[in-house]
Amino acid sequence: MAFVHGRNTDALIGSVDLSAVMKNTDLTIEVDMADTTAYGKSAMTYIPGLQNGSISLEGMFDTGLSGGDANLSALIPQVFAVTVGPNGLAIGERAFVAEVLNTSYAVSDPVGDVVAVTFEGQTTDTAGWGVSLEPLISQSVTANAASVDNLVTSPGGLVAALHVSSVTAGNVVVRIQDSADNSSFTTIATFATAVNATNQVLRIGGTVRRYLRASWTIVTGPATFAVSARRLP
């Protein structure tokens, strides 16, 4: 067993890291069940239907123009990428990966406590658990990240999220690559070129080979970004 303390959580919402102002995150994945109970049954029967997910954040109001509140309120009513790592986002750590629409944003001003914000979102299309392929750090040269071993191939494609918090004096192109042997890698998805703060979600179909990694090309200046991916069954 390997238990994790909540203080290790990293939460990337859109193009920003809100870990410094958030203190509670609830992630939910549900599956609708269709009733197939017929005459003569002694118990209810069901078949699984559509998947649904949601995210809820609770934290502290930040008055800075580049702080948590400004970034959260700017997401209304945007569609944005979410990556949450309960044990941080070092390469290979488990991460919740989703594309989300904001459904609720509220500020609470108690007289005897810190001003608080709550933020709720609805996942769209697909959401679930994947891995971090690159944490949110500054990169100044073209490079490949360390690979993540899935042990086996996966047949259903993948969903990948990119969070770019800044690009200085240039641009960055980020790719997802796979490999069967952890030696020869092929690009299977390429995010749109980022010239400033942005976030993106990509979906690809087909078989994804055993190993995954992030790869990037940086032109002129440093860029700060994170990458995560979720394999689809």
MITIPA-714969 format. One line per field, with one value per residue (C-alpha): residue in one letter; z, x, y. Coordinates in nm, 4 decimals, m for minus. Each point is the difference from the previous one (the first is absolute). Layout:
N
code	[A	...]
zz	[Z	...]
xx	[X	...]
yy	[Y	...]
//
This chain:
233
code	[M	A	F	V	H	G	R	N	T	D	A	L	I	G	S	V	D	L	S	A	V	M	K	N	T	D	L	T	I	E	V	D	M	A	D	T	T	A	Y	G	K	S	A	M	T	Y	I	P	G	L	Q	N	G	S	I	S	L	E	G	M	F	D	T	G	L	S	G	G	D	A	N	L	S	A	L	I	P	Q	V	F	A	V	T	V	G	P	N	G	L	A	I	G	E	R	A	F	V	A	E	V	L	N	T	S	Y	A	V	S	D	P	V	G	D	V	V	A	V	T	F	E	G	Q	T	T	D	T	A	G	W	G	V	S	L	E	P	L	I	S	Q	S	V	T	A	N	A	A	S	V	D	N	L	V	T	S	P	G	G	L	V	A	A	L	H	V	S	S	V	T	A	G	N	V	V	V	R	I	Q	D	S	A	D	N	S	S	F	T	T	I	A	T	F	A	T	A	V	N	A	T	N	Q	V	L	R	I	G	G	T	V	R	R	Y	L	R	A	S	W	T	I	V	T	G	P	A	T	F	A	V	S	A	R	R	L	P]
zz	[0.0000	m0.0708	0.1647	m0.1040	0.2063	m0.1484	0.0444	m0.2941	m0.2493	m0.3117	m0.1847	m0.3499	m0.1213	m0.3469	m0.0380	0.3702	0.3047	0.2764	0.2594	0.2132	0.0534	m0.0067	0.3030	m0.1036	m0.3285	m0.0659	m0.3171	m0.1001	m0.2785	m0.0401	m0.2456	m0.0826	0.0444	m0.2262	0.1635	m0.1703	0.2627	m0.1597	0.1257	0.2145	0.1460	0.3747	m0.0095	m0.2137	m0.2970	m0.1898	m0.2852	0.0044	m0.2092	m0.0370	0.2190	0.1766	0.2134	0.2047	0.1946	0.3022	0.1394	0.3258	0.0921	0.1002	m0.1769	m0.1520	m0.0851	m0.2377	m0.3672	m0.0843	0.3059	0.0516	0.0002	m0.3157	m0.1831	0.1202	m0.0796	m0.3482	m0.0770	0.0070	m0.2313	m0.1691	m0.0804	0.1487	0.0830	0.3532	0.1431	0.3696	0.1624	0.3555	0.0513	m0.2083	m0.3708	m0.0270	m0.3167	0.0399	0.2885	m0.0260	m0.1202	m0.0648	m0.3599	m0.1436	m0.2121	0.2150	m0.0286	0.2967	0.1608	0.3204	0.1522	0.3403	0.2495	0.3733	0.2366	0.3624	0.2642	0.2065	m0.2628	m0.3266	m0.3142	m0.1874	m0.3569	m0.1317	m0.3582	m0.1628	m0.3470	m0.2213	m0.2044	m0.3679	m0.2172	0.2120	0.3330	0.2185	0.1360	m0.1985	0.0672	0.0079	m0.2901	0.1027	0.3111	m0.0233	m0.0246	m0.2229	m0.2986	m0.2061	m0.2545	m0.2334	0.1740	0.0788	0.3408	0.1716	m0.1178	0.1957	m0.0253	m0.0247	m0.0067	m0.2927	m0.3063	0.0158	m0.2896	0.0382	m0.0565	0.2590	0.1311	0.0683	0.1784	m0.0372	0.2501	m0.1103	0.2642	m0.1883	m0.3175	m0.0238	m0.3300	m0.2166	m0.0151	0.1054	m0.1844	0.2272	m0.1214	0.1419	m0.1132	0.0483	m0.0300	0.0165	0.1266	0.1848	m0.2651	m0.3286	0.0530	m0.2428	0.0323	0.0313	0.0958	m0.0362	0.1869	m0.1767	0.0231	0.3201	m0.0096	0.3381	0.2939	m0.1212	0.0610	m0.2408	m0.0072	m0.2787	m0.0770	m0.2280	m0.0906	m0.0709	0.1891	0.2305	0.0597	0.3383	0.0704	m0.0053	0.0291	m0.0612	m0.2486	m0.0845	m0.2285	0.1427	m0.2225	0.1472	0.3564	0.3005	0.0495	0.3100	m0.0668	0.1220	m0.1889	0.1075	m0.1826	0.0570	m0.1982	m0.1184	0.0233]
xx	[0.0000	0.1086	m0.2189	0.0164	m0.0501	m0.2262	0.2616	0.1926	m0.2760	0.0777	m0.2961	0.0462	m0.3108	0.0199	0.3400	0.0767	0.1123	m0.2531	0.1602	0.1157	m0.3550	m0.2114	m0.0529	m0.2637	m0.0709	m0.2796	0.0185	m0.2996	m0.0540	m0.3435	m0.1608	m0.3718	m0.1807	m0.2904	m0.2712	m0.0430	m0.2233	m0.2695	m0.2986	0.0870	0.3177	0.0523	0.2586	0.0740	0.2369	0.1928	0.2392	0.2637	m0.0609	0.1795	0.2845	m0.0207	0.2499	0.0385	0.2582	m0.0440	0.2679	0.0048	0.2659	0.0915	m0.0792	0.3117	m0.0167	0.2985	m0.0720	0.1809	m0.1243	m0.2460	m0.3203	0.0864	0.0848	m0.3037	m0.2483	0.1542	m0.0951	m0.3719	m0.1472	0.3069	0.0933	0.3393	0.2473	0.0327	0.2797	m0.0045	0.2736	m0.0795	0.3694	0.1361	0.0763	0.3460	0.0333	m0.1914	m0.2214	m0.3695	m0.2076	m0.3647	m0.0210	m0.3075	m0.1480	m0.2392	m0.2742	m0.0531	m0.3447	0.0318	0.2277	m0.0561	0.1796	m0.0761	0.0914	m0.0350	0.0606	0.2239	0.1922	0.1939	m0.1940	m0.0630	m0.0761	m0.1726	0.0090	m0.1897	0.0352	m0.1605	0.2232	m0.0832	0.0459	0.2412	0.1785	0.1970	0.3375	0.3190	0.3604	0.2129	0.2448	0.1623	m0.0479	m0.0492	0.3582	0.1945	0.1804	0.2472	0.1233	m0.1537	m0.0120	m0.1852	m0.1439	0.0572	m0.2380	m0.2817	m0.0454	m0.3608	0.1237	m0.2347	m0.1432	m0.3477	m0.2492	m0.2262	0.2228	0.0591	m0.0954	0.2868	0.0034	0.2467	0.0289	0.2255	0.0366	0.2514	0.2074	0.2765	0.1183	m0.0809	m0.2278	m0.0187	m0.1330	m0.0871	m0.0521	m0.1067	0.2117	m0.0326	0.2334	m0.0078	0.3578	0.0779	0.2603	m0.1668	m0.2773	m0.2655	m0.2075	m0.3689	m0.1412	0.1177	m0.1528	m0.0497	0.3036	m0.0110	0.1218	m0.1415	m0.1967	m0.2524	m0.1470	m0.1029	m0.1548	0.0720	m0.1728	0.1377	m0.1242	0.1728	0.2470	0.2435	0.3204	0.1447	0.2173	m0.1082	0.1964	m0.0306	0.2303	0.0381	0.1653	0.0728	0.0745	0.2019	m0.1296	m0.0899	m0.3489	m0.1740	m0.2415	m0.1369	m0.1285	m0.2242	m0.1734	m0.2672	m0.0120	m0.3445	m0.1112]
yy	[0.0000	0.3566	0.2607	0.3660	0.3137	0.2664	0.2713	m0.1501	0.0818	0.2033	0.1541	0.1423	0.1810	0.1473	0.1641	0.0495	m0.1950	0.0724	m0.2278	0.2952	0.1303	m0.3167	m0.2231	m0.2526	m0.1782	m0.2485	m0.2106	m0.2116	m0.2533	m0.1586	m0.2409	0.0137	m0.3297	m0.1000	m0.2083	m0.3403	m0.1590	m0.2186	m0.1923	m0.2972	0.1499	m0.0032	0.2797	0.3068	m0.0451	0.2676	0.0593	0.2765	0.3118	0.3318	0.1189	0.3347	0.1927	0.3154	0.1986	0.2247	0.2333	0.1918	0.2509	0.3523	0.3255	0.1558	0.3714	m0.0028	0.0635	m0.3237	m0.1869	m0.2822	0.2039	0.1913	m0.3206	m0.1923	0.2764	0.0365	m0.3615	0.0816	m0.1323	m0.1496	m0.3597	m0.0807	m0.2760	m0.1387	m0.2112	m0.0873	m0.2103	m0.1179	m0.0805	0.2849	m0.0060	m0.1498	m0.2076	m0.3260	0.1148	m0.0806	0.2946	0.0837	0.1235	0.1706	0.2744	0.2031	0.2622	0.2297	m0.0377	0.2022	0.2641	0.1592	0.2246	m0.0171	0.2903	m0.1223	0.2667	m0.2249	m0.1949	0.0256	0.0915	m0.3260	m0.1031	m0.3093	m0.1153	m0.2860	m0.1451	m0.2609	m0.2278	m0.0267	m0.3086	m0.2026	0.0273	m0.2345	m0.1007	0.0118	0.1026	0.3105	0.0151	0.3292	0.2176	0.3764	0.1224	0.2381	m0.1499	0.1998	m0.2573	m0.2556	m0.3389	m0.3222	m0.0822	m0.3328	m0.2717	m0.1646	m0.3775	m0.1205	m0.3648	m0.0781	0.1739	0.1537	m0.0286	0.3025	0.3009	0.2706	0.3426	0.2411	0.3372	0.2857	0.2863	0.2874	0.2710	0.2165	0.0273	0.2590	0.1510	m0.2994	m0.3022	m0.3630	m0.3044	m0.2933	m0.3558	m0.3374	m0.2942	m0.3753	m0.2972	m0.3778	m0.0380	0.3281	0.0735	0.0911	0.2593	0.1254	0.3180	m0.0877	0.3413	0.3604	0.2930	0.3316	0.2282	0.2055	0.3600	0.1047	m0.1413	m0.2559	m0.3447	m0.2722	m0.3461	m0.2513	m0.3291	m0.2691	m0.3456	m0.3268	m0.2137	0.1774	m0.1906	m0.0944	0.3070	0.3646	0.3219	0.3731	0.1677	0.3694	0.2486	0.3453	0.2990	0.2907	0.0278	m0.2162	m0.1394	m0.1317	m0.2844	m0.3330	m0.3058	m0.2860	m0.2858	m0.2587	m0.3219	m0.1102	m0.3626]
//
